[in-house]
Amino acid sequence: MTAPNILIIMVDQLNGTLFPDGPADWLHAPNLKALAARSTRFANAYTASPLCAPGRASFMSGLLPSRSRVYDNAAEFAADIPTYAHHLRRAGYQTCLSGKMHFVGPDQMHGFEERLTTDIYPADFGWTPDYRKPGERIDWWYHNMGSVTGAGVAEISNQMEYDDEVAYHARAKVYDLARGLDARPWCLTVSFTHPHDPYVARKKYWDLYEDCEHLLPEVPAMAYEDHDPHAKRIFDANDWRSFDISEEDIRRSRRAYFANISYLDDKIGEVLEALETTRQEAVILFVSDHGDMLGERGLWFKMSFYEGSARVPLMISAPGMAPGLVTDPVSNVDVCPTLCDLAGVSMADVMPWTEGQSLVALGQGGSRSEPVAMEYAAEASYAPMVSLRYGKWKYNRCSLDPDQLFDLEADPHELCNLAGDPAHVGTLAQLQAKAEKRWDLEAFDAAVRESQARRWVVYEALRKGGYYPWDYQPLQKASERYMRNHMDLNVLEENKRFPRDE
């Protein structure tokens, strides 16, 4: 079997409930809708952890944070953890990343042979939470509600500048791959930062949603006192008391978010057009690292196990996987083994290093009954939280809080906690037993605390005196670009042209 080329398109903070079967009908996303039509679509895909760095490390490695030790947005991703980029590169692939992956630590490659851009977020330990100081807000990097009150139109922003660059380099790389100067199959990961807040969009996309009927959440804001303990911690971490959120703020924030999905659709379209016009075939995987609550219940951003935060879109267009909808719960930890399976990599070399499962069989009519696990041990938590999605059930557990049990078929908005309902005592006991078998929460908590404390020492030390940052520095070899005098001009022009015979 010829190893297929692989194009991975990752986005940031895209709410999976907007992708019940591909993009919702009312979203202006023609390129993603066309991709969905030829993809296996996973309606109930979940992040391993509803935060950027932990979710992405899990996506790349197939490990939950308790195994990868990437607990939060400043936890080091160890260089000895195999990722899909390592597995594919070992199997003969050229591996390349354009865009965000939020690697923390001195290894800024993690199996990628080439990176085309720097990252949008810092690579050091500066964003480390501290369980020793519950309730502390670290103002200079914690989320606050300014993203909501400041929502609106802009023609350029920090994030637009970044994603414009990501798309530009990805498109150029697709053209370069078409030239065939490297005979190896390729895996190109294109990772955008939108539609992550701040909720700011270009006017051309903003205008698409002027008459949108979805600018208010289905579940309106609740009183602070009516929220569960972790939701209250999120509100406090987001400094909600310093902001007065109006209905117009909510409308503008959601409108900008939807507009940025359309912006992303255009950027993705640029990359897909380059693939099509160069007549290259590739497996295409589309996924997000986590979701966004978008004002449901009054919550914004991520950091919780509620569906808006934890559920993500996942679509795979690949030979041998039939277009259609899969409703079995799956996880982004399944991406690594799935990619390796599609590439023909020996699964015996992959499975010892992942907690995920290949999804290929689900695209061939198979089914899955194992629970999907999630973990969270970052800002707004004071102890690790864990969750199991098992059939129609979601079970959440934290040593600080009462258990939560939701029937997602009967209660998709998770408004009725059944953990105290005598009618569901058997289901609760079954899921409690599964959680206790999987997790030692006391040991998990101790490991997180030790990691945080070590990092605070190291970060403070490294910021004294001379400072050498870990941020990835993309290099351009100017002496190898375009035409130089160690090159044969005739050979150069022939090699750089695609197609060569038209």
N, C-alpha and C positions, 0 to 999 in steps of 0.2 A: 504494500500500500504506500502510495506517495504521501508524505507528510503534508498536511494542508497548511497554508498560511493562516494566520490568526490575527484578527483585528479586535481589540478590546476597547470599548468606549465606556468610560466611567464618568459619572457626574456626581455632584456633591449635594446632599441634603434634599434629594428628590423624594417626595412623599409617595409611597407605593400604593396608597389608596386611590391615587389619580390614574393608576394603571391597572384597572380591574381585568382588562383583556387587551393589552396594548394601551396607548394613550386614550384617555376619556374622549368621547366624540367631540366635545365642545372645545378641547384644546387645539390650538392652531399649531400642529406639529406634523406636517405632511411627510417629512423624511422618516420620522420615528414610526408613523403609521404604516408607511410602506415596508419598513423593516419588520414591524410586528406581523404583517400579513404573511411573511415568509419565515417566521420564527416559531419555535416552541416558547410559549409565554407562561411564566410562572406567577400565578395570581397571588400566592401566599409565600413570597420570599421575604426573608428577614435578615437584618444585619446581625452579626455576632455580638456587636456592642454599639449602642446608638451615640457614637462620637467619632470624629474623623480618624485620628491616628489608630485607635484600637480597631475600628471597623475595617480600615484599609489593611492593617497588618494581618487581620484574620482573612480577608479576601485574598491576600497574596500567599499566605502560608497554609491556610486551612486549619488554623489553630484558634481556639478561644483565648481571650486575654489571660486567663489563669494559666495557660500553657505557654503562650508567647511572651508573657510578662509585659506586654504593651497595654498597661492598664488605663492610660490617659493620654492626653495630647503632648506629654513631655516625657514619656517613658521610652527608653532605648529599645529599638528593634535589633536584637542581637544578630550579628553577622553570621552565626553558625546555624541559623534557622533556615531550612530549605524553603524556597518560594516557587511558584509556578515558573518564574523566570529562570531560576536555577535548573529546575527539572528539564525545561524545554531547551535551554542552552546546552546542557549536558547531553541532550539527545540530538544535537546538531543544528539547533535553531539560532538565528540571529535575533537578539532581543533588544527592544528599544522602548523608551518611555518619553512621551511628550506630555508634560504637565505635572499635576499635583499627585503626590503619594504620601506626603507628611511623614517621611522617615525622620526619626529622631536618633541621633548618634553619629559617630564618625563614618559608618558605612552608609553612603548615600546612593548605592547602586542595587544591592540585594538581588543580584543575578542579572540585572540589565547590563548589556554590553555597552549601551550608549544611552545618554540622556540628552535631550534636545533643549530643555529649559531648566532653569532653577525651580525651586519650589516656591509656593506663595506664603508658606508659614515657616517659622524658625525651626531649626534642627537641633536646638540645644534643650537644656532642662528647665528653661525659664518659666514654663507654664505648668509647673508641678503643683498639684493640690497638696493639702496637708491635713490628714485626718486628726492630727494632734490639736488642730484649731477649728473644731466644728463651728460653722456659722461665719467664719471669716470670709469676707469678699476681697479678692485681689483685683482692685479696680482697673489696673492697666491692661488686663487681658480677659477678665470675666465678661461674658455676654451681659448686656443690659438692654432695656427696652427702647433705646435710642434707634435701633434698627427699624422699629415699628413707627415711632413718632416721626422719624425722618424719611419715611418712604416716599418715593416719587420718581420723577424723570431726571435723567442725566445722560448726556451723550458719551461721556467717558467716566470711568471710575477705576479704582485700584483693581477690582476684579475683572472688569471688562478688558482693561489693558492686558491682564494676564491671559484670559481666555482667547482674546484675539491672537496673542502670540502662540498659545498652544495649538490653535487650529492652523495657523500659518506654517509652523514647523512640521506639524503632522502631515499636512497636505504635501509639503515639499518632500518629506520622507517617503510618502507613497509614490510620488513620481520617481524618486531616486531608486526605490526598490524595483520599480518597473524596468529600469535599465538593465537589470540582470547581471550586474557586475559581480555580485555575490550569489553563488548558486544555491546557497542554503535556503531552506524555508524560513519564513520570518514570522515573528510575533511582535506586533506594534501595539502598545498600550497608549491610548489617548485619554487623558484624565483632566476634566474641566473642574473649575471651582463653583460655577453656577449650578442651580439657582440658590445656593447658599446666600443668606442675608449678608450685608444690608440689602433691603428690598428697594433696589434702584434699577431702573430699566431705561433703555433707549426708547425715544418717543415712537418710532415706527412699530415697535413691539407693544408698547403701552397702549397704543391706539387700537390694537386688535381686540382689546378686552373692555372697550368702553361700555358695551351693553351686556357684559357677562353677567349671568344669573347666579354665579357662584362666589361672589365677593364677600359673603358673610359665612362664617362657619355653621355647620349643621347643629352643633352643640354650643350654645352661647356661653360666655364667661360665667363662671360660678364664683360665689363668695369665697374668699380665702379659707374661711373656716370649714367650708364644705368639701375641701380637697383632701385627698389622702396624704399621709405624712411626707412621702417623697415629693409629690407635686408641690407641697408647701416649701420644701427645701429648694426646689427649682425656682419658684417665685422669689424666694429670698436671695438666692444666688444671682438672679437677674435684676435685683434692685428695683422691684416693681413699685415700691412705695414712692419712689422718686419720679414716677411718670403717671400722667393722666391719659389713659388710652381711650380715644374716642371711637365711635363707630366709623367715622371717616378714616381714621388711622388704620383700622382693620381693613377697610375696603381698599385703601391705597396699597397696603402691604401685600395683600393677597393678589391684587391686580399686577403689581410689579413682579411678584413671584411667578405668576402665570406667564407674564410677558417674557421673563427670562427663560422659561421653558421653550418658548418660541425662538428666542435668541439662540439658545443651545441647538435647537433643531436646525437652524441655518448653519451653524458652525459644523455640526455633524454632517449636514448635507454637503458641505465643502469637501470634507474628507471622503465621503462615500462617492461623490462625483469623480474625484481623482482616481479612486479605486476602479470605478466603472469605465472611465475613459481610457485607462491604461490596460483594460481587459484582464485585470488580475482577479483571481478568485480567492476568497478567504472565508473561513469561519468568522462570524461576527457575534460578539457577546456584548450586550448592553446591560449596565447595572449601576446602582448608586451605592454609596457607602452607608447611608442611613437616611431617615426622612426628616420631616419638619411638621410640627403640630399645627402651624398656620392659624393659631387663634382658637382652635377647638378647645373647649372647656376654659378658655382664657390662657392656655399654654402656648408658648412659641418655641421654635428651634427644636432641639432634640433632648437627649439625656434621660428619656423615660422609655418604658416598655409599651406604652400605648401605641396603637396601630399607626397613627400618623408619624410618630418618631421612629418606630422600629421596623416597619414594613417598607420594602424597597421594590422598585421595578427590576425584573430580571427577564431578559429575552435572549435566546440563542438561535441563530440561523446557521445550521450546519447540516451537511450531508448525513443521512441516517437518523436525523431527528426531525420528526414530522411537524409541520406548522400546526398549531392548535394550542388549546388552553390546558394547563396542568394545575389542579387545585390542591394537590398534596403540599403541605408545608415543606419548604426547603430553606437553605441558609447560604449566605455568601461564603461560609467555610467550604461549601461544596464546589466553589468555582475552581480552585486549584486542582483537585482530582479530576474534575470534568474536562478541563483544558488538556490535561495530560492524557486522559482517555481518548479524546478526540484526535490528539496528535500521535497516538500510537505508542506513547511512552509506556514501558513496563509498569503496570500498577504495583507490582511487587516492590519496585524501587520508590514508590510514592506513598503508599498507604501507611507505612510505619511512621511517617512524619506528618500526618494530617488527621484531624478529627472529622473531616468531611467525607462525603460519598459522591461518586460520579452521578451526574444527572442524566447521562446519555440514555439509560434505560427508560427513564420517565418520558423522554421524547420518542420512545418506541412503544408506548402503550403500557409501560410498567407502572407499578405503584410503590408507595413508601409508607411505612407505618411508624418508624422510629420518631421520637420527639425531636424537635428542633430546639437547640439551647441558645440562650443569650446571657450575657453578663454585663454588668456596669459597675465600675469602681473608680469614677473620676469626679470632677467638680459637681457640686450639689448632692453628692452622696457622702455619708459619714461612715459607711461600712459597705462592703460589696453586696450587690443585688444580683439575683439570678432569676431566670425565667425559662419555662418550658412551654412550647406550643406543641400540643399533642392532639391530633384530630381537630375537633372544633373547640378544644379547650386551651386556655392560656392560664398558666399558674405562675405567680410571681412570689418570690420569697426574699426577705432580708431579715437579719437577726434583730434589727431595730423596729420593725414594723409588723403589723398584722398581715397574715397571708392574704393573697388576692387570687380569686378563681373566677374566670369569665367564660361564658358560653358565647363564642363569637358568632355563631349562627343565629342565635336568638337575640343577642345583644351586641351588635357590631360596634357600637360606640363605647362599650365597656363601662356602662353606667351602673350595673348591678353586680356587686361583689357577692358571689355565692359561697365564699369560704365559710361563712357562719350558718349556711342553710342546711338543716338536718336532711333535706332531700338529696343533698349532694355529698354527704359525708364519705361515701365509698369512693367517689371520684377524687375528692380531696386527699384521702388517705393514699390512693394509688399514686397520685402525682407527688405527694410528699415523700413517698418511698423512693420514687425515681430520682427526685432531687437529692435526697440524702445519700443515695448510692453514688451519684455523680459528684457531689460537692461536699467538701469539709469547709463550711463557711468560716469557722474559727481559724483554720490554717490559711485560707484565702485572705482573710483580713490581716493576719500577721504578715503575710508576704507583701501585701500592698503597702502596709505601714513601713516595713523595712525598706522597700524600694523608694518610697517617698522620702524617708529620712536620709538615706544615702545620697539621693539626688540633690537635696537641698545643700548638703555639705559640698558636693562636687561643684554644683553650679556657682555657689558663692565664691569658692576658691578660684575657679577658672575666670571669673570676672575681675579678679585682682591682677594688676600688672598687665603684661602683654596678653592680648586675646587673639586666638586663632579660631575663627568660626568654622563650624561644620557645614554651613550652608553650601549646597552644591554650586560650583562655579562652572557653567557650560563654557567650553572653549571652542573657538573657531580657529581652525588652522588656515590662516589667510594664504599661506604659501602653497596650500593644496587646493585652493578654490579657483574656479574659472580657468584662466590660462596663465601658466608660468613657464619659465624658460627651461625647466627640466622635463617638460612635457612635449610630446609630438602633437602639434595643433590638429593635424588631420585625424589622428587616432582619438584625440580628445573630443572633437566635434562629432565623430561617429559614435563614440560611446555614450555621449550625453544626449543624443537624440533618441526619442521614442515616439512612435515606432520608427524604425530605421529604414524601412523599405517602402514608404508611402510619400 
